[in-house]
Amino acid sequence: MMMFLSSHQQKLGNIAKAGILPVATLLLVIFMVLPVPVTVLDIGFIANITIALAVLMVALNVAKPLDFSSFPTVLLFATLLRLALNVASTRVVLVEGYAGSHAAGQVIEAFGNFLIGGDYVVGIFVFTILMIINLVVITKGAGRVSEVTARFTLDALPGKQMAIDADLNAGLLSPEEAKQRRQEVATESDFYGSMDGASKFVKGDAVAGVLILIINIIGGMILGVFSHDMAVSDAAQTYVLLAVGDALVAQVPALLLSIAAAAIVTRVASPMDLPGQIGSQFGNPKAWIPVAAILTVVGLLPGMPHLIILPIAGISGFVAWRMLSKEKKHDAEEPSSQTLEQNNHIAWNDVTDGAVLSIEIGYGLVPLVDDRKGAPLMQRLTGIRRQLSRELGFVIPLVRVKDNMALPPNAYRIQISGVTVGEDQAWPDDLLALDSGEIDSVVDGKACKDPTFGLESFWISPEKRSEAVVSGYTVVDASTVIATHFNHLIGLNAAELFGMDEAQGLLDNLKDIAPQLVEGLTPKPLTLFQITAICRSLLGEGVPLKDFRRLSEAMIEAAVDQASDESPSLDNIVDGVRKRIGSLIIQSLVPINMPLPVITLDAELENLLAQAIEAGGGASRPVEPGLVQKIVLSVEDAARPIMAEARRFAVVTSPIARRTLLKILKSSFPATPVLSFEELPDDKAIEVVAVVGNHSRKPASSNSFDPATDQHKKDPA
């Protein structure tokens, strides 16, 4: 019963919220069309001022403009409310004004008598000054800021979308986070576009206030003289006073809303609200010391109001002294590296660095890891670790970022277990414009090569970002450049990060869901060391471990097959595992409904490699260097067209030559898999793009080969 009542109350609350706006809109129409009692009119004036004050307070306390994204619509309805009240008050002033200032209500009478002292000439001047402040200064400035901001926001929209896509592709953002970021970008452009139009509401409202004042004065004097037989001076005194009071009642909330609009459009995104932002930036004692000194000198000059200037100078000096005291106290509480106790004992931590992954940076790149600036590099590295862990199937260790004074200021160095795997330079205050292949005009900047893909690139200033995007460049910041380079290198060297602890972690995780499978895998037929070696070998050849259950089953089958051999080798077990997981290897190369592009060796070259391997007797480099160079150049020539199309491919050879061919091609094609014929699934179509041999050639026609039917099929492409 209580649940029913609670649900019923919630529904009623939602209905009430949904009905407020239509009722309010209906009231605006009533104010404009039907006569309104004076008491209701007074309540409307006070409500108008209350709404304007509330809007101003909300605008001053938001951290960023989008936190008050409903402001353009609120401004529209607040303006309509004020205009509706003006129409209703005009009717009352013209119809009942002859009876005196009290006839138009207590609010208009109070503004007419108290604020302008009952003198309509003073009221006209006060109203004129407020109009100039509102229309010429605040509204015009806010409208200009809104217009410029809207234009620049819309111009930057493609670049922001591309940056989000780049972060998503690099693993820095999840699909949900990318969707939220895109929604924020779209909301931002809509908001500033709406603010550009909303500023016209404020300007139009100010002009309407002037016109309504003139109409009230002229219409009131005509009615007073001709309809109510009033003298011209009496009519002027009565109707002008009421018209000016009515105009000031409307102009005060209009001025408040104009200030709120200006405060919104001139805000800069910050974690703090506007008072906190201003207070933090004015909290510098170096700014207040000159103020106090200058005021003191001015206050001592002859003829100056000493009793006013000197106390203010003293207050400024006291503020500066208090700020200096706080700074000294804060510095004294922080431990200084020069006063720390020196320890003469040398520990193991001083000799070894326990971080498996580390990035050394020059002092010029320190802002990328500064917490006060958001540490953009650390956030991206965390996102990459999360993404790589999902893709590779094991937890990527923490990354230690440290400065190295021996490096050039803008250089960085990526290390795995103390071995440098990549290094380059980045400029934290600039952006990298990458040549996407469709460039309209060359952008001016520092020419370089993209450290990840070797693309022609330029380091440009942030002011040239829009120009580079329009020209066709892909623009990224320095932290994204380093993070993408890191992501690429970790993918190529994932085997170096996998050890026995990671293997035990995979086994423990698998034991929770398949305990019998783990029991059948280790310690027999394979030890933990052997499982680790097999996994490292698979990672080194680009095979992820995310489907560890299937890999474990394949390892058991391969180990059982090799048990009958007198001296089973881990290489043979790895080959047996690969033969059983061929579909896992290929699914990362091409979609399931597309053929796999492959490059093969002709029979003569296959036989030559097999003879060299047999004659080598297990040597690590059984093929002569001249033949190695010819094979590499031939594969490069064959792969160049398909790489130009940004398509993945594989090199396919016989089982006996696969491992040797992998070593030959590893340096030139680190990300290209080398497969044996046994690893190709029976149901996967194959497209032979080239045949490498003594006379390398392409197939007679672009055909695909289906191993299930052993027949050639015409490629639909």
Secondary structure, DSSP 8 states (H G I E B T S, - for coil): -HHHHHHHHHHHHHHHHHHHHHHHHHHHHHHHHS---HHHHHHHHHHHHHHHHHHHHHHHH-SSGGGGTTHHHHHHHHHHHHHHHHHHHHHHHHHHGGG-GGGG-HHHHHIIIIISTT-HHHHHHHHHHHHIIIIIIIIHHHHHHHHHHHHHHHHHHHHHHHHHHHHHHTTSS-HHHHHHHHHHHHHHHHHHHHHHHHHHHHHHHHHHHHHHHHHHHHHHHHIIIIIS---HHHHIIIIIHHHHHHHHHHHHHHHHHHHHHHHHHT----SS-HHHHHHHHS--HHHHHHHHHHHHHHHHSTTS-HHHHHHHHHHHHHHHHHHHHHHHHHHHHS--TTTS-------HHHH----SEEEEE-GGGGGGG-GGGT-HHHHHHHHHHHHHHHHHSS----EEEEE-TTS-TTEEEEEETTEEEEEEE--TTSEEEE--S--SS---SEEEE-TTT--EEEEE-GGGHHHHHHHT-EEEEHHHHHHHHHHHHHHHTGGGG--HHHHHHHHHHHHHH-HHHHHHHTTTTS-HHHHHHHHHHHHHTT---SSHHHHHHHHHHHHHHHTTSSS--HHHHHHHHHHHTHHHHHHTTS-TTS-EEEEEE-HHHHHHHHHHHHHHTS-S--S-HHHHHHHHHHHHHHHHHHHHTT---EEEE-HHHHHHHHHHHTTT-TTS-EEEGGGS-TT--EEEEEEESTT-B--SS-EEEETTTTEEEE---
